[in-house]
Amino acid sequence: PPPPSLPPPSPPAPPPRPPVHPGFKPAWEVRFTSVLSVYTILTFDAAARKKYREHVALAGGVLLEAVRLSHIEAGSVVVTPVITVDSAVAAEKAAKRLEKACT
C-alpha cells in the first residue's frame, strides 16, 4: 500500500504589523452595509442616525462612540456603519455578535 500522505503545510504567518507611531493606537474595523427600507434620505435625520448607531452598538456589544456611519446613500437608505475597536479579538467578537443579530 502507498504510504500515508501528510497534510499540506500551514500557510506562512502574516508579517508583523508595523510599529505604531507615538500618540496613535492600533485599531480594527468591522464594516457592513444595511438597507433601511423604513427610511428615506430625508427621514434618516440626525435623531434616526443616532438611534441606528445605538442599535448597531448594542448588537455589536460596543460603546456608541465606537460606531460611525461612513456612507449613507439613497435606495430606501443604504448605510455602512463602521465599528472601531482596539484589538482583532474585539473585532471578531463584534462581527460574530452582529452576524447573529442580523440572521
C-alpha positions in Angstrom: 0.0 0.0 0.0 1.1 3.6 -0.6 2.5 5.5 2.5 0.0 7.8 4.2 0.1 11.3 2.9 1.0 14.3 5.1 -1.4 17.2 5.5 -0.4 20.3 3.4 1.9 22.7 5.2 0.3 25.6 7.0 0.4 29.0 5.2 3.2 31.3 6.4 2.4 33.6 9.2 1.4 37.2 8.2 4.2 39.7 8.6 4.2 41.6 11.8 2.3 44.9 12.0 4.5 48.0 11.6 5.2 49.9 14.8 2.6 52.3 15.9 3.7 56.0 15.9 3.7 57.7 19.3 0.3 59.2 20.1 -1.5 56.7 17.9 -3.0 53.3 18.8 -3.8 50.3 16.5 -7.5 49.9 15.5 -9.6 47.3 13.8 -12.8 48.0 11.9 -15.9 45.9 11.4 -17.9 47.1 8.4 -21.2 46.0 6.8 -23.9 47.5 4.7 -27.6 47.7 5.6 -30.6 48.7 3.6 -33.1 50.5 5.8 -36.3 50.4 3.9 -38.3 52.3 6.6 -36.3 55.5 5.9 -35.7 57.9 3.1 -32.7 60.2 2.9 -34.9 63.0 4.2 -36.3 61.0 7.1 -32.9 59.5 8.1 -32.1 62.6 10.1 -29.7 63.2 13.0 -32.1 61.5 15.5 -32.7 58.5 13.3 -28.9 58.2 12.7 -28.2 58.3 16.4 -30.9 55.7 17.1 -29.4 53.4 14.3 -25.9 53.8 15.7 -27.2 52.9 19.2 -28.8 49.7 17.7 -25.5 48.8 16.0 -23.6 49.4 19.2 -25.9 47.2 21.2 -25.9 44.5 18.6 -22.1 44.6 18.3 -21.5 44.8 22.1 -19.6 48.0 21.8 -19.9 51.6 23.1 -21.9 54.1 20.9 -18.6 56.1 20.5 -17.1 53.1 18.6 -19.8 53.3 15.8 -19.8 55.8 13.0 -21.7 55.9 9.8 -19.2 56.0 7.0 -21.5 56.1 4.0 -25.2 56.9 3.5 -27.0 56.9 0.2 -30.5 56.7 -1.3 -32.2 53.4 -2.2 -34.5 53.4 0.7 -31.4 54.3 2.8 -28.3 52.3 2.3 -25.9 52.8 5.2 -22.4 51.4 6.0 -21.7 51.6 9.7 -18.2 51.1 10.9 -17.3 49.8 14.4 -13.7 50.7 15.5 -12.2 48.6 18.3 -8.7 48.2 19.8 -8.0 44.6 19.0 -8.5 41.8 16.5 -10.3 39.8 19.2 -12.7 42.6 19.9 -13.4 43.0 16.1 -14.1 39.3 15.8 -16.4 39.3 18.8 -18.3 42.3 17.4 -18.6 40.7 14.0 -19.9 37.5 15.4 -22.5 39.3 17.6 -23.6 41.4 14.5 -23.9 38.3 12.4 -26.0 36.6 15.0 -28.2 39.7 15.4 -28.7 40.0 11.6 -29.8 36.4 10.9 
